[in-house]
Amino acid sequence: MPSTGQALLIDAANEADRLIEMIGDIPVGTIVTTHRHFDHWQALPELQTRTGAVVVAHPADADELPVEVGHRAEHGEMLTFGDCSVSLVHLRGHTPGSLAVVYDAGGTAG
């Protein structure tokens, strides 16, 4: 979570209530789904409803998800949340649209 108090969630994998408890009052505006396998999005419909977050996924996997993907992300895109950003790397092989999320802490533990 950046200093502005905004967060990004990577993979609403399972246990929606537990994820909501962990998130607490932190506003989550974006949920990145790294790929279309079920074990990476089981809680996605409930988390999207409860947070109002935009779901991000690669176009090659987006249509396989159980919710509307609000942003179809391509290789090299930057996502900004609060005063932080992450870059997205398209990884071919695991699924057609697998994404890695890369955070550069500028050489500091973050």
Backbone hydrogen bonds in HBPLUS format (Angstrom, degrees):
<---DONOR---> <-ACCEPTOR-->    atom                        ^
c    i                          cat <-CA-CA->   ^        H-A-AA   ^      H-
h    n   atom  resd res      DA  || num        DHA   H-A  angle D-A-AA Bond
n    s   type  num  typ     dist DA aas  dist angle  dist       angle   num
A0005-GLY N   A0002-PRO O   2.96 MM   3  5.68 168.5  1.97 124.7 128.2     1
A0007-ALA N   A0027-PRO O   2.93 MM  20  6.12 155.0  2.00 160.5 160.0     2
A0009-LEU N   A0030-THR O   2.95 MM  21  6.33 167.9  1.97 158.0 159.1     3
A0032-VAL N   A0009-LEU O   2.79 MM  23  6.24 153.3  1.86 161.9 169.2     4
A0011-ASP N   A0032-VAL O   2.72 MM  21  5.90 169.4  1.73 166.5 170.4     5
A0043-ALA N   A0012-ALA O   2.95 MM  31  5.11 141.7  2.10 142.1 147.7     6
A0042-GLN N   A0013-ALA O   3.09 MM  29  5.18 120.5  2.46 125.6 121.1     7
A0018-ARG N   A0015-GLU O   3.03 MM   3  5.38 118.2  2.43 106.2 121.1     8
A0019-LEU N   A0015-GLU O   3.01 MM   4  6.37 159.2  2.05 157.7 164.3     9
A0020-ILE N   A0016-ALA O   2.89 MM   4  6.13 162.9  1.92 157.3 161.9    10
A0021-GLU N   A0017-ASP O   2.95 MM   4  6.14 153.6  2.02 143.0 150.4    11
A0022-MET N   A0018-ARG O   2.95 MM   4  6.23 155.2  2.01 147.1 153.5    12
A0023-ILE N   A0019-LEU O   2.88 MM   4  6.11 153.0  1.95 150.8 158.5    13
A0024-GLY N   A0020-ILE O   2.93 MM   4  6.07 155.3  1.99 148.0 154.4    14
A0026-ILE N   A0023-ILE O   3.20 MM   3  5.74 161.6  2.24 136.5 136.7    15
A0054-VAL N   A0029-GLY O   2.92 MM  25  6.11 167.2  1.94 137.3 133.2    16
A0031-ILE N   A0054-VAL O   2.90 MM  23  6.16 158.8  1.94 153.1 153.8    17
A0056-VAL N   A0031-ILE O   2.82 MM  25  6.03 163.1  1.85 153.8 155.1    18
A0033-THR N   A0056-VAL O   2.89 MM  23  6.14 169.9  1.90 174.9 173.6    19
A0099-LEU N   A0034-THR O   2.77 MM  65  4.76 146.7  1.88 140.6 148.8    20
A0040-HIS N   A0037-HIS O   2.90 MM   3  5.76 159.8  1.94 131.1 135.0    21
A0041-TRP N   A0038-PHE O   3.12 MM   3  5.49 169.3  2.13 115.2 118.6    22
A0044-LEU N   A0041-TRP O   2.96 MM   3  4.95 157.8  2.01 108.9 116.0    23
A0047-LEU N   A0043-ALA O   2.92 MM   4  6.03 165.7  1.94 163.1 167.9    24
A0048-GLN N   A0044-LEU O   2.86 MM   4  5.88 165.9  1.88 159.6 162.7    25
A0049-THR N   A0045-PRO O   3.11 MM   4  6.25 160.5  2.15 143.0 148.5    26
A0050-ARG N   A0046-GLU O   2.88 MM   4  6.05 164.2  1.90 152.2 156.7    27
A0051-THR N   A0047-LEU O   2.90 MM   4  5.86 149.1  1.99 147.3 154.2    28
A0052-GLY N   A0048-GLN O   2.79 MM   4  5.27 145.6  1.91 138.7 147.6    29
A0070-GLY N   A0055-VAL O   2.95 MM  15  5.33 120.3  2.31 129.1 145.7    30
A0071-HIS N   A0055-VAL O   3.10 MM  16  6.37 145.8  2.22 161.8 158.9    31
A0057-ALA N   A0071-HIS O   3.18 MM  14  6.67 153.9  2.25 159.8 167.0    32
A0073-ALA N   A0057-ALA O   2.86 MM  16  5.76 143.6  1.99 132.8 140.5    33
A0061-ASP N   A0058-HIS O   3.02 MM   3  5.63 157.7  2.07 121.2 127.7    34
A0062-ALA N   A0058-HIS O   2.95 MM   4  5.88 137.0  2.14 152.5 164.5    35
A0064-GLU N   A0061-ASP O   3.05 MM   3  5.60 155.0  2.12 119.1 126.8    36
A0065-LEU N   A0062-ALA O   3.23 MM   3  5.66 168.6  2.25 115.2 118.5    37
A0077-GLU N   A0074-GLU O   3.25 MM   3  5.93 161.8  2.29 139.0 139.0    38
A0076-GLY N   A0088-LEU O   2.73 MM  12  5.33 153.8  1.80 159.3 162.0    39
A0088-LEU N   A0077-GLU O   2.88 MM  11  5.49 147.7  1.98 158.6 167.2    40
A0079-LEU N   A0086-VAL O   2.79 MM   7  5.37 160.9  1.83 157.9 164.6    41
A0086-VAL N   A0079-LEU O   2.90 MM   7  5.37 149.6  2.00 147.9 157.8    42
A0081-PHE N   A0084-CYS O   2.95 MM   3  5.51 158.9  1.99 142.5 149.1    43
A0084-CYS N   A0081-PHE O   3.06 MM   3  5.51 164.7  2.08 132.6 136.5    44
A0087-SER N   A0102-VAL O   2.91 MM  15  5.16 158.4  1.96 146.1 150.2    45
A0102-VAL N   A0087-SER O   2.86 MM  15  5.16 172.0  1.86 157.6 159.8    46
A0089-VAL N   A0100-ALA O   2.94 MM  11  5.04 160.3  1.98 145.1 150.1    47
A0100-ALA N   A0089-VAL O   2.82 MM  11  5.04 151.0  1.90 141.3 151.2    48
A0091-LEU N   A0098-SER O   2.83 MM   7  5.15 167.1  1.85 135.6 140.0    49
A0098-SER N   A0095-THR O   3.45 MM   3  5.40 160.8  2.49 117.1 112.0    50
A0108-THR N   A0105-ALA O   3.24 MM   3  5.37 157.7  2.29 104.4 111.1    51
